[in-house]
């Protein structure tokens, strides 16, 4: 027996016996059933038995005359068959129905099978399909809406635990809408979605599960929407930044705490200010004593601090870590309309003498601030610098931007700088060393702040003296005694765990630094200082100074209202000493700012026209008045002493006009406080913007190339610090 074969079928030549058994009833047109050999091939009379048995052409003729699917014709052309869609994995099969090339999908499936990867991930990673197009096609397949980031509105009533983000499987975000969701998938994500319209961002590996779930129960489609994982992550991040603290720890949030928003806050405001105002008209002697008491307490602290030498928490001078042993450090820099200082800011950050591979520097830019974003894009050289766009949702405040950025921060240590800051290059190194050597209870390190253009105007000189007194004298003295510190708005360095434990920044508090410092201490963390300076820019004019000072006073009032909602609990959390410090910082400062102009007014009226004020009655009133006046004078003296010590440390020159202008400067602070009280009622979350870059541009013209720095062989900026070799 011989054999023939091609790609379509195998052809075997039949034996004689096999074909003789067919019979005329099978292949001929004669009668059936006789089985006679004489008639067995009657249907082949034109071919002949011999030809049938021995000629291959006869075989072909028979096959063409009598086609049989089990006996293929080797010379017939292959019939047309429509192309078959290959078996594709669930994560990309639906794309074939939306115009995506089947051959590309098949190639991706083959490579994914070889690599043990996900086919859709390969398509997206190689740019063969945009992520938005992928999820739009998925939404069309499911018959549901596709939501862009701008259309995602998370439910503000959700606790943070109800916002699920499992990057390995399925991300679920409950939206602010009606309807009860059946859920998609299983586990926490499904329970989180129950009762809400939800946005889903399934990872490609989970797409098949989502499709199957919707097909099993089409009712689910009416209660879900599809978005991209990036959009959902941003929506969850901004939701957490705006509402996280208010939902998780409402007692620490200023979101619902206004001066006259509730009966309790109104009573606290009346209790704080009414006695002062009443005393100004009916008991001036008592007012003098009260003002003098607070002035004396604060001035005593300043005087003691002025005697203090300012030695910080001791640092261990051990061997510096190398390579991956350095902690990853995240630097957050919130910006708004700061294009003028973008270049100087990037240069200052590039001078940080910290291993570049262990840095995570993020510039936080508001969504509508295209000018600053463009200026940064031109200035940054690449990693570790990154521009993070903050969505325009919720209050436009610095703490909201910081809270949003924490969802994307990678560091174990986190610090904050402002747009005009120029930290000393070794500041991160010092703080990392301090955290490594300090007890685990140290959650925050405050660096020193100083003004680098103190000689420009009256306001810059007063600001420089104020900063020198606070950061070079008072705060180190308080830190040495383990007291609660009023943090500065910049150059605070945190352990990430401490930040997360206390709830992070409050987006509704316009002095987030003071607030988070109190919360850290209430939660058991300690705050220390480090002898490293960040140079800042002071306001040049009264209007710029007023904007900044009003925001500070308003934030201090917000913080006081938040943390005195339960004075008894505040006492238990802080202890008696730090509770007294808090009362002195907040209530004492507020009363002093209110009483100071009233005191000066009473003195002036007694001096020029005592008929407008009640006369002093007897020796008792005169004694009280005299004691109050003495305390106030002592307060001036103690403050002047601390300023003098601070000026010597910073080598600041104090002019006679600066001494003479001190009472006027304090009166301006009282005026700013009055504006802050009004704004707390009308616009509690409004952020008064401070413009930067004016003084710095002036210095740049005078200094020429003072900002130049050395570069290494790769052109990267290098700032050498004693005992430390910069690495990249």
C-alpha positions as CSV (number, residue, x, y, z in Angstrom):
1,X,0.0,0.0,0.0
2,X,1.4,3.4,-1.0
3,X,0.7,6.7,0.9
4,X,0.2,10.4,-0.3
5,X,-0.2,13.3,1.9
6,X,-0.1,17.1,1.9
7,X,-0.9,19.8,4.4
8,X,-4.6,19.4,4.2
9,X,-5.2,15.6,4.4
10,X,-3.6,12.3,4.2
11,X,-4.5,10.1,1.2
12,X,-4.2,6.4,1.5
13,X,-4.7,4.1,-1.7
14,X,-7.4,1.7,-0.8
15,X,-7.0,-2.1,-1.3
16,X,-9.0,-4.0,-3.9
17,X,-10.9,-5.8,-1.2
18,X,-12.0,-2.7,0.4
19,X,-13.5,-1.1,-2.7
20,X,-15.1,-4.4,-3.9
21,X,-17.1,-4.4,-0.8
22,X,-18.8,-1.1,-1.5
23,X,-21.4,-2.5,-3.9
24,X,-23.5,-0.9,-6.5
25,X,-25.9,0.4,-3.9
26,X,-23.2,2.6,-2.5
27,X,-21.5,4.2,-5.4
28,X,-23.5,3.1,-8.5
29,X,-27.0,3.8,-9.9
30,X,-28.0,0.1,-10.2
31,X,-30.2,-2.0,-8.0
32,X,-29.3,-2.4,-4.4
33,X,-29.1,-5.5,-2.4
34,X,-28.0,-8.1,-4.9
35,X,-24.5,-8.3,-3.9
36,X,-23.6,-9.9,-7.2
37,X,-20.0,-9.5,-8.3
38,X,-21.1,-9.1,-11.9
39,X,-23.0,-6.0,-11.0
40,X,-20.8,-4.9,-8.2
41,X,-19.2,-2.1,-10.3
42,X,-22.1,-1.3,-12.6
43,X,-21.8,2.3,-11.7
44,X,-18.2,2.4,-13.0
45,X,-18.9,1.0,-16.5
46,X,-17.3,4.0,-18.2
47,X,-14.1,3.7,-16.2
48,X,-13.5,0.0,-15.9
49,X,-12.5,-2.1,-13.0
50,X,-8.8,-2.3,-13.9
51,X,-8.6,1.5,-14.3
52,X,-10.3,2.0,-11.0
53,X,-8.0,-0.3,-9.2
54,X,-4.7,0.7,-10.7
55,X,-4.9,4.2,-12.1
56,X,-4.5,7.1,-9.7
57,X,-6.3,9.4,-12.2
58,X,-9.3,7.1,-11.8
59,X,-9.2,7.6,-8.1
60,X,-9.3,11.4,-8.6
61,X,-12.2,11.1,-11.0
62,X,-14.1,9.1,-8.6
63,X,-13.4,11.6,-5.8
64,X,-14.5,14.6,-7.9
65,X,-17.7,12.7,-8.9
66,X,-18.6,11.6,-5.5
67,X,-17.2,14.1,-2.9
68,X,-16.8,12.7,0.6
69,X,-15.7,14.8,3.6
70,X,-13.9,11.9,5.0
71,X,-12.0,11.4,1.8
72,X,-10.5,14.8,0.8
73,X,-9.5,15.7,-2.7
74,X,-5.8,16.4,-2.7
75,X,-5.9,18.7,-5.7
76,X,-9.0,20.8,-4.8
77,X,-8.3,24.3,-3.6
78,X,-8.8,24.9,0.1
79,X,-12.3,26.3,0.7
80,X,-12.5,29.8,2.2
81,X,-12.8,29.9,6.0
82,X,-13.4,33.2,7.9
83,X,-10.6,34.1,10.2
84,X,-11.0,32.7,13.7
85,X,-10.3,34.9,16.7
86,X,-7.6,33.1,18.7
87,X,-8.3,32.3,22.3
88,X,-7.4,35.5,24.2
89,X,-7.2,36.0,28.0
90,X,-10.0,37.8,29.7
91,X,-8.0,41.0,30.2
92,X,-7.8,41.8,26.5
93,X,-10.5,39.6,24.8
94,X,-13.1,42.5,24.9
95,X,-10.7,44.8,23.1
96,X,-11.2,42.8,19.8
97,X,-14.7,44.1,19.7
98,X,-13.6,47.7,19.8
99,X,-11.3,47.9,16.8
100,X,-8.0,46.7,18.4
101,X,-6.0,44.5,16.0
102,X,-6.5,40.8,16.7
103,X,-2.9,40.1,15.6
104,X,-1.6,42.6,18.2
105,X,-3.7,41.1,20.9
106,X,-2.7,37.6,20.0
107,X,1.0,38.6,20.0
108,X,0.6,40.2,23.4
109,X,-1.2,37.1,24.8
110,X,1.6,34.8,23.5
111,X,4.3,37.0,25.1
112,X,2.4,37.3,28.3
113,X,2.0,33.5,28.5
114,X,5.8,33.1,27.9
115,X,6.7,35.7,30.5
116,X,4.0,34.8,33.0
117,X,2.7,38.3,32.8
118,X,-0.6,40.1,32.1
119,X,-1.2,40.7,28.4
120,X,-3.0,44.1,29.1
121,X,-0.1,45.3,31.2
122,X,2.3,44.6,28.2
123,X,0.0,46.5,25.8
124,X,-0.2,49.5,28.2
125,X,3.5,49.5,29.1
126,X,4.6,49.5,25.5
127,X,2.2,52.3,24.5
128,X,0.2,50.2,22.1
129,X,-2.9,51.3,23.9
130,X,-3.5,54.3,26.2
131,X,-4.7,53.5,29.7
132,X,-7.8,55.8,29.3
133,X,-8.7,54.0,26.0
134,X,-8.4,50.6,27.7
135,X,-10.8,51.6,30.5
136,X,-13.2,53.3,28.1
137,X,-13.5,50.1,26.1
138,X,-14.0,48.2,29.3
139,X,-16.9,50.6,30.3
140,X,-18.4,50.2,26.8
141,X,-18.2,46.4,27.1
142,X,-20.0,46.5,30.5
143,X,-22.5,49.1,29.3
144,X,-21.6,51.5,32.2
145,X,-20.3,55.1,32.4
146,X,-16.7,56.0,32.2
147,X,-15.8,58.8,34.6
148,X,-12.8,61.1,34.2
149,X,-11.0,62.4,37.3
150,X,-13.0,65.7,37.2
151,X,-16.3,63.8,37.4
152,X,-15.3,61.6,40.5
153,X,-16.9,63.0,43.6
154,X,-16.2,60.8,46.6
155,X,-18.8,60.8,49.4
156,X,-17.4,63.2,52.0
157,X,-19.2,61.2,54.8
158,X,-17.0,58.2,54.2
159,X,-14.5,57.1,56.7
160,X,-11.0,56.6,55.3
161,X,-11.4,52.8,55.8
162,X,-14.2,52.8,53.2
163,X,-11.9,54.0,50.5
164,X,-10.3,50.8,49.2
165,X,-7.2,50.9,47.0
166,X,-5.8,47.4,46.4
167,X,-3.3,47.9,43.5
168,X,-2.9,44.2,43.1
169,X,-6.6,43.5,42.4
170,X,-9.4,46.0,42.5
171,X,-9.8,49.7,43.5
172,X,-13.2,50.8,44.8
173,X,-14.3,54.3,45.6
174,X,-17.8,55.1,46.9
175,X,-19.3,58.1,45.2
176,X,-21.6,60.8,46.5
177,X,-24.7,59.4,44.9
178,X,-27.9,57.4,45.5
179,X,-28.6,53.8,45.0
180,X,-27.6,50.6,46.7
181,X,-24.7,48.8,45.1
182,X,-24.5,45.0,44.9
183,X,-20.8,45.3,44.9
184,X,-18.3,43.9,42.5
185,X,-15.8,41.2,43.6
186,X,-15.7,40.2,47.2
187,X,-14.2,41.1,50.5
188,X,-13.7,44.5,51.9
189,X,-14.1,46.3,48.6
190,X,-17.6,44.9,48.2
191,X,-18.6,45.7,51.7
192,X,-17.2,49.2,51.3
193,X,-19.3,49.7,48.2
194,X,-22.5,48.5,49.7
195,X,-25.2,51.1,49.6
196,X,-23.3,53.5,47.3
197,X,-22.7,54.1,43.7
198,X,-19.1,53.1,43.2
199,X,-16.3,53.8,40.8
200,X,-14.3,50.8,39.9
201,X,-10.7,50.7,38.6
202,X,-9.9,47.0,38.2
203,X,-6.4,46.0,37.5
204,X,-6.2,44.1,34.2
205,X,-5.8,40.8,36.0
206,X,-9.2,41.3,37.6
207,X,-11.0,42.5,34.5
208,X,-12.4,39.0,33.7
209,X,-13.9,38.8,37.2
210,X,-15.6,42.1,36.8
211,X,-17.1,41.3,33.4
212,X,-18.3,37.9,34.7
213,X,-19.9,39.5,37.8
214,X,-21.8,42.1,35.7
215,X,-23.0,39.4,33.2
216,X,-24.3,37.3,36.1
217,X,-26.3,40.1,37.5
218,X,-26.9,43.0,35.0
219,X,-28.5,45.1,37.8
220,X,-24.9,45.8,39.0
221,X,-24.2,47.8,35.8
222,X,-26.7,50.5,36.9
223,X,-24.8,51.2,40.1
224,X,-21.1,51.2,39.0
225,X,-18.9,53.3,36.8
226,X,-15.4,52.7,35.4
227,X,-12.4,54.9,35.7
228,X,-8.6,54.6,35.5
229,X,-6.6,53.5,38.5
230,X,-4.7,56.8,38.3
231,X,-7.8,58.9,38.4
232,X,-9.2,56.8,41.3
233,X,-6.0,57.1,43.2
234,X,-6.0,60.9,42.8
235,X,-9.7,61.1,43.8
236,X,-9.0,59.0,46.9
237,X,-6.0,61.0,47.8
238,X,-7.8,64.4,47.6
239,X,-10.8,62.9,49.4
240,X,-8.4,61.8,52.2
241,X,-6.6,65.1,52.2
242,X,-9.8,67.2,52.5
243,X,-11.9,65.0,54.7
244,X,-9.6,62.4,56.3
245,X,-8.9,64.1,59.6
246,X,-12.4,65.5,59.9
247,X,-13.9,62.0,59.6
248,X,-11.3,59.9,61.4
249,X,-10.5,62.4,64.3
250,X,-13.2,65.1,64.2
251,X,-12.1,66.5,67.6
252,X,-8.8,67.6,65.9
253,X,-10.3,69.2,62.8
254,X,-11.0,72.9,62.3
255,X,-13.5,72.0,59.5
256,X,-16.5,72.7,61.7
257,X,-14.8,74.9,64.3
258,X,-15.5,78.6,63.7
259,X,-15.5,81.4,66.2
260,X,-19.3,81.7,66.4
261,X,-20.3,78.5,64.6
262,X,-21.7,76.9,67.8
263,X,-22.8,77.8,71.2
264,X,-19.7,76.3,72.8
265,X,-17.3,78.2,70.5
266,X,-19.3,81.4,71.1
267,X,-19.1,81.0,74.9
268,X,-15.3,80.4,74.6
269,X,-14.9,83.6,72.5
270,X,-17.0,85.6,75.0
271,X,-15.1,84.2,77.9
272,X,-11.9,85.1,76.2
273,X,-12.6,88.7,75.1
274,X,-15.5,90.0,77.1
275,X,-13.6,90.4,80.4
276,X,-10.8,92.3,78.7
277,X,-13.2,94.7,77.0
278,X,-15.2,95.2,80.2
279,X,-12.2,95.9,82.2
280,X,-11.0,98.5,79.7
281,X,-14.0,100.7,80.6
282,X,-15.0,99.7,84.1
283,X,-11.9,98.5,85.9
284,X,-8.8,99.9,84.2
285,X,-6.6,98.9,87.2
286,X,-7.7,95.3,86.9
287,X,-7.0,95.4,83.2
288,X,-3.5,96.7,83.9
289,X,-2.9,93.9,86.3
290,X,-4.2,91.3,83.9
291,X,-2.2,92.6,81.0
292,X,0.9,92.9,83.2
293,X,0.5,89.3,84.4
294,X,0.5,87.8,81.0
295,X,3.2,90.2,79.8
296,X,5.3,89.2,82.8
297,X,4.8,85.5,82.3
298,X,5.8,85.6,78.6
299,X,8.6,88.0,79.3
300,X,10.0,85.8,82.1
301,X,10.2,83.0,79.7
302,X,12.0,85.2,77.2
303,X,14.4,86.4,79.8
304,X,15.2,82.9,80.9
305,X,15.7,81.9,77.3
306,X,17.9,84.9,76.8
307,X,20.2,83.5,79.5
308,X,20.2,80.1,77.8
309,X,23.2,79.4,75.5
310,X,21.0,77.6,72.8
311,X,22.6,74.2,72.8
312,X,20.5,71.7,70.9
313,X,19.8,68.0,71.3
314,X,23.3,66.4,71.3
315,X,24.2,64.6,68.1
316,X,26.2,61.4,68.0
317,X,29.2,61.9,65.8
318,X,29.3,58.2,64.7
319,X,30.2,56.8,61.3
320,X,27.9,58.0,58.6
321,X,25.8,55.4,56.9
322,X,26.5,54.4,53.3
323,X,24.3,53.7,50.3
324,X,20.9,52.1,51.1
325,X,21.4,52.6,54.9
326,X,20.4,56.2,54.5
327,X,16.7,56.7,55.2
328,X,14.6,57.7,52.3
329,X,13.8,61.4,52.7
330,X,10.8,63.1,51.2
331,X,10.9,66.9,50.8
332,X,7.5,68.5,50.2
333,X,7.4,72.1,48.8
334,X,3.9,73.6,48.4
335,X,3.8,76.4,45.8
336,X,1.2,78.8,44.4
337,X,2.0,81.5,41.9
338,X,5.8,81.2,42.6
339,X,7.2,81.2,39.1
340,X,9.5,84.0,40.0
341,X,11.4,81.9,42.6
342,X,11.3,78.5,40.9
343,X,14.9,78.7,39.6
344,X,16.3,79.7,42.9
345,X,14.3,77.2,44.8
346,X,15.4,74.3,42.6
347,X,19.0,75.4,42.9
348,X,18.6,75.5,46.7
349,X,17.2,72.0,46.8
350,X,20.0,70.7,44.5
351,X,22.5,71.9,47.0
352,X,21.2,69.5,49.7
353,X,24.1,67.2,50.6
354,X,22.1,64.0,50.9
355,X,22.5,60.9,48.7
356,X,20.5,61.7,45.6
357,X,19.2,58.1,45.3
358,X,17.6,58.5,48.8
359,X,15.8,61.7,48.1
360,X,12.2,62.2,47.0
361,X,11.7,65.9,46.3
362,X,8.1,66.9,45.4
363,X,7.0,70.4,44.2
364,X,3.3,70.7,45.0
365,X,1.7,73.0,42.4
366,X,-2.0,73.9,42.3
367,X,-4.0,72.7,39.3
368,X,-4.6,76.2,37.9
369,X,-1.1,77.4,38.3
370,X,0.3,76.7,34.9
371,X,3.0,79.4,35.1
372,X,4.7,77.9,38.1
373,X,4.4,74.4,36.7
374,X,6.1,75.6,33.5
375,X,8.9,77.4,35.4
376,X,9.6,74.3,37.4
377,X,9.6,72.1,34.4
378,X,12.3,74.3,32.8
379,X,14.4,74.3,36.0
380,X,14.3,70.8,37.4
381,X,17.1,68.5,36.1
382,X,15.2,65.2,36.6
383,X,15.1,62.7,39.4
384,X,14.8,63.0,42.4
385,X,12.7,66.1,41.6
386,X,9.1,65.7,40.7
387,X,6.1,68.0,40.1
388,X,2.9,66.9,41.7
389,X,-0.3,68.7,40.7
390,X,-2.8,69.3,43.5
391,X,-6.4,69.0,42.4
392,X,-8.6,72.1,42.9
393,X,-10.9,70.5,45.3
394,X,-11.5,71.6,48.9
395,X,-9.9,74.6,50.5
396,X,-6.9,76.1,48.7
397,X,-4.5,75.8,51.6
398,X,-0.9,74.7,52.2
399,X,-1.9,71.9,54.6
400,X,-4.3,70.4,52.0
401,X,-1.5,70.3,49.5
402,X,0.7,68.6,52.0
403,X,-1.9,66.1,53.0
404,X,-2.5,65.2,49.4
405,X,1.2,64.8,48.7
406,X,1.6,62.3,51.6
407,X,-0.4,59.7,49.6
408,X,2.5,59.8,47.0
409,X,5.4,60.4,49.4
410,X,7.9,57.5,49.6
411,X,10.1,58.6,52.4
412,X,10.5,57.4,56.0
413,X,11.4,60.9,57.0
414,X,9.4,63.9,55.7
415,X,10.2,67.6,55.7
416,X,8.5,70.8,54.5
417,X,10.0,73.8,52.9
418,X,8.5,77.0,51.5
419,X,9.0,78.6,48.2
420,X,11.6,81.1,49.4
421,X,13.6,78.7,51.6
422,X,17.3,78.2,51.3
423,X,18.2,75.4,53.9
424,X,21.8,74.8,54.8
425,X,23.1,72.0,52.6
426,X,23.7,69.6,55.6
427,X,20.3,70.0,57.2
428,X,18.9,66.7,56.0
429,X,22.1,64.9,57.1
430,X,21.9,66.5,60.6
431,X,18.2,65.6,61.0
432,X,18.7,62.0,59.7
433,X,21.5,61.6,62.2
434,X,19.5,63.1,65.0
435,X,16.5,60.8,64.3
436,X,18.9,57.8,64.3
437,X,20.4,58.7,67.6
438,X,17.4,60.1,69.4
439,X,14.8,58.0,71.3
440,X,12.0,56.6,69.2
441,X,9.6,59.0,70.9
442,X,11.1,61.9,69.0
443,X,8.7,62.5,66.2
444,X,9.6,66.0,65.0
445,X,12.8,68.1,64.6
446,X,12.5,71.8,64.1
447,X,15.3,73.6,62.3
448,X,16.1,77.3,62.9
449,X,14.6,80.0,60.6
450,X,16.4,83.2,59.9
451,X,16.0,86.2,57.6
452,X,18.8,86.9,55.1
453,X,17.9,90.5,54.1
454,X,17.3,92.1,57.5
455,X,18.7,95.5,56.5
456,X,16.2,96.3,53.8
457,X,13.2,97.8,55.7
458,X,11.8,98.4,59.1
459,X,9.6,95.4,58.7
460,X,12.4,93.1,57.7
461,X,14.5,94.2,60.7
462,X,11.7,93.6,63.1
463,X,10.9,90.3,61.5
464,X,14.6,89.2,61.7
465,X,14.7,90.1,65.4
466,X,11.5,88.3,66.0
467,X,12.7,85.1,64.2
468,X,16.1,85.2,66.0
469,X,14.4,85.5,69.4
470,X,12.0,82.7,68.7
471,X,14.1,80.1,66.8
472,X,17.6,80.9,68.3
473,X,16.7,81.6,71.9
474,X,13.2,80.6,72.9
475,X,12.5,77.3,71.1
476,X,15.9,75.6,72.0
477,X,15.3,76.6,75.6
478,X,11.8,75.1,75.6
479,X,13.1,71.9,73.8
480,X,15.8,71.4,76.4
481,X,13.1,71.3,79.0
482,X,10.8,68.9,76.9
483,X,8.1,71.6,76.6
484,X,5.5,71.9,73.8
485,X,7.0,73.9,70.9
486,X,5.1,76.2,68.6
487,X,6.5,74.8,65.3
488,X,7.5,77.1,62.4
489,X,5.7,76.7,59.1
490,X,8.8,75.3,57.4
491,X,11.8,73.2,58.1
492,X,9.9,70.8,60.3
493,X,11.3,67.3,59.9
494,X,9.0,64.4,60.8
495,X,9.1,60.7,61.2
496,X,6.5,59.5,58.8
497,X,4.9,57.2,61.4
498,X,4.5,60.2,63.8
499,X,2.7,62.2,61.0
500,X,0.4,59.3,60.2
501,X,-0.4,58.5,63.9
502,X,-1.5,62.1,64.7
503,X,-3.7,62.3,61.5
504,X,-1.4,64.5,59.4
505,X,-2.1,68.1,58.5
506,X,-5.5,69.7,58.9
507,X,-6.4,71.2,55.5
508,X,-8.8,73.7,57.2
509,X,-6.3,75.1,59.7
510,X,-4.3,78.0,58.2
511,X,-1.5,77.6,60.7
512,X,-1.1,73.8,60.3
513,X,2.4,73.9,62.0
514,X,1.1,75.0,65.4
515,X,-1.8,72.6,65.2
516,X,0.2,69.5,64.3
517,X,2.8,70.3,67.0
518,X,0.1,70.2,69.7
519,X,-1.4,67.0,68.3
520,X,2.0,65.3,68.2
521,X,2.5,66.1,71.9
522,X,-1.0,65.1,72.8
523,X,-0.3,61.7,71.1
524,X,2.9,61.2,73.1
525,X,5.5,62.3,70.6
526,X,8.4,64.7,71.5
527,X,9.7,67.7,69.5
528,X,13.3,68.8,69.5
529,X,15.3,71.4,67.7
530,X,18.5,71.1,65.5
531,X,21.2,73.7,65.0
532,X,20.8,74.1,61.3
533,X,19.4,77.2,59.6
534,X,16.9,77.7,56.8
535,X,17.2,81.2,55.3
536,X,13.9,82.9,54.5
537,X,12.5,86.0,53.0
538,X,10.6,88.5,55.2
539,X,7.8,90.8,54.0
540,X,9.1,94.1,52.7
541,X,6.0,96.2,53.1
542,X,3.2,96.7,55.6
543,X,0.5,95.1,53.3
544,X,2.7,92.0,52.8
545,X,3.4,91.8,56.5
546,X,-0.3,92.3,57.4
547,X,-1.4,89.4,55.1
548,X,1.0,87.0,56.7
549,X,0.3,88.2,60.3
550,X,-3.5,88.0,59.9
551,X,-3.2,84.4,58.7
552,X,-1.0,83.5,61.6
553,X,-3.3,85.0,64.2
554,X,-6.4,83.5,62.6
555,X,-4.7,80.0,62.6
556,X,-3.7,80.4,66.3
557,X,-7.4,81.2,67.1
558,X,-8.5,78.2,65.1
559,X,-6.1,75.9,66.9
560,X,-7.1,77.3,70.3
561,X,-10.8,76.6,69.5
562,X,-10.1,73.1,68.3
563,X,-8.0,72.0,71.2
564,X,-10.1,73.6,74.0
565,X,-13.3,71.8,73.0
566,X,-12.5,69.5,75.9
567,X,-10.2,71.3,78.3
568,X,-10.2,68.4,80.7
569,X,-9.0,66.0,78.0
570,X,-6.4,68.5,76.9
571,X,-5.1,68.6,80.5
572,X,-4.9,64.8,80.6
573,X,-3.1,64.6,77.2
574,X,-0.5,67.3,77.8
575,X,0.0,67.2,81.5
576,X,-0.1,70.2,83.8
577,X,3.1,71.8,82.6
578,X,2.4,71.7,78.9
579,X,-1.2,72.6,79.5
580,X,0.1,75.8,81.2
581,X,2.4,76.4,78.3
582,X,-0.5,76.0,75.8
583,X,-2.6,78.5,77.8
584,X,0.2,81.0,77.9
585,X,0.9,80.6,74.2
586,X,-2.6,81.0,73.0
587,X,-4.8,82.6,75.6
588,X,-1.9,84.7,76.9
589,X,-0.9,85.9,73.5
590,X,-4.5,86.8,72.5
591,X,-5.2,88.6,75.8
592,X,-1.9,90.5,75.5
593,X,-2.6,91.6,72.0
594,X,-6.1,92.8,73.0
595,X,-4.9,94.4,76.3
596,X,-1.8,96.1,75.0
597,X,-3.5,98.8,72.9
598,X,-6.2,99.2,75.6
599,X,-3.5,99.7,78.2
600,X,-1.7,102.3,76.1
601,X,-5.0,104.0,75.5
602,X,-5.7,104.2,79.2
603,X,-2.3,105.6,79.9
604,X,-2.7,108.2,77.2
605,X,-6.1,109.2,78.5
606,X,-4.9,109.5,82.1
607,X,-2.0,111.6,80.9
608,X,-4.0,114.0,78.7
609,X,-7.7,113.9,79.7
610,X,-8.6,111.8,82.7
611,X,-12.2,112.9,82.5
612,X,-12.8,110.2,79.8
613,X,-11.9,107.3,82.0
614,X,-12.9,106.2,85.5
615,X,-10.7,107.8,88.2
616,X,-8.6,105.6,90.4
617,X,-10.3,105.1,93.7
618,X,-8.0,104.9,96.7
619,X,-4.7,103.3,97.3
620,X,-5.8,99.8,96.1
621,X,-6.6,101.0,92.6
622,X,-3.4,103.0,92.4
623,X,-1.4,100.0,93.6
624,X,-3.0,97.7,91.0
625,X,-2.4,100.2,88.3
626,X,1.2,100.7,89.3
627,X,1.8,97.0,89.5
628,X,0.3,96.5,86.1
629,X,2.4,99.3,84.6
630,X,5.5,97.8,86.2
631,X,4.8,94.4,84.8
632,X,4.3,95.9,81.3
633,X,7.6,97.8,81.5
634,X,9.3,94.6,82.8
635,X,7.8,92.8,79.8
636,X,9.3,95.3,77.4
637,X,12.6,95.0,79.1
638,X,12.7,91.2,79.1
639,X,11.7,91.1,75.4
640,X,14.4,93.6,74.6
641,X,17.0,91.6,76.5
642,X,16.1,88.4,74.6
643,X,16.2,90.3,71.3
644,X,19.6,91.7,72.1
645,X,21.0,88.2,72.8
646,X,19.4,86.8,69.6
647,X,20.8,89.7,67.6
648,X,24.3,89.0,68.8
649,X,24.0,85.3,67.9
650,X,22.8,86.2,64.4
651,X,25.1,89.3,64.2
652,X,22.2,91.6,63.5
653,X,22.6,95.3,63.9
654,X,19.9,96.9,66.0
655,X,19.3,100.6,65.3
656,X,17.8,103.1,67.8
657,X,14.7,103.3,65.5
658,X,14.2,99.5,65.9
659,X,14.1,99.9,69.7
660,X,11.8,102.9,69.5
661,X,9.6,101.2,67.0
662,X,9.0,98.1,69.2
663,X,5.7,99.4,70.8
664,X,4.5,100.5,67.4
665,X,5.3,97.1,66.0
666,X,3.3,95.4,68.8
667,X,0.4,97.8,68.2
668,X,0.4,96.7,64.5
669,X,0.2,93.1,65.7
670,X,-2.8,94.0,67.7
671,X,-4.4,95.5,64.6
672,X,-3.7,92.3,62.7
673,X,-5.2,90.3,65.5
674,X,-8.4,92.3,65.2
675,X,-8.6,91.7,61.5
676,X,-8.0,88.0,62.1
677,X,-10.9,87.8,64.5
678,X,-13.2,89.3,61.9
679,X,-11.9,87.0,59.2
680,X,-12.3,83.9,61.4
681,X,-16.0,84.7,61.4
682,X,-16.4,85.6,57.8
683,X,-13.7,83.6,55.9
684,X,-12.3,81.0,58.3
685,X,-10.4,79.0,55.7
686,X,-9.2,81.8,53.4
687,X,-5.4,81.6,52.9
688,X,-3.8,85.0,52.6
689,X,-1.1,84.7,50.0
690,X,2.4,86.0,50.8
691,X,4.3,87.1,47.7
692,X,7.9,85.9,47.4
693,X,10.9,86.7,45.2
694,X,11.0,90.5,45.7
695,X,13.9,90.6,48.1
696,X,15.6,87.6,46.5
697,X,15.7,89.3,43.1
698,X,17.2,92.4,44.7
699,X,19.9,90.3,46.3
700,X,20.6,88.4,43.1
701,X,21.4,91.6,41.3
702,X,23.8,92.7,44.0
703,X,25.4,89.4,44.7
704,X,26.0,88.4,41.1
705,X,27.2,84.8,41.2
706,X,27.0,84.3,44.9
707,X,24.7,81.4,44.3
708,X,27.2,79.5,42.2
709,X,28.2,76.0,43.3
710,X,30.7,73.4,42.4
711,X,29.8,70.5,40.1
712,X,31.2,67.1,39.8
713,X,32.3,65.4,36.6
714,X,28.7,64.6,35.6
715,X,27.7,68.2,36.0
716,X,25.6,67.6,39.1
717,X,25.6,70.1,41.9
718,X,27.9,69.2,44.8
719,X,28.0,71.0,48.1
720,X,30.7,69.6,50.4
721,X,30.0,69.4,54.1
722,X,32.7,68.8,56.6
723,X,33.1,65.1,57.2
724,X,30.5,64.2,54.6
725,X,31.1,63.2,51.0
726,X,28.1,63.8,48.8
727,X,27.0,60.8,46.8
728,X,24.5,60.2,44.0
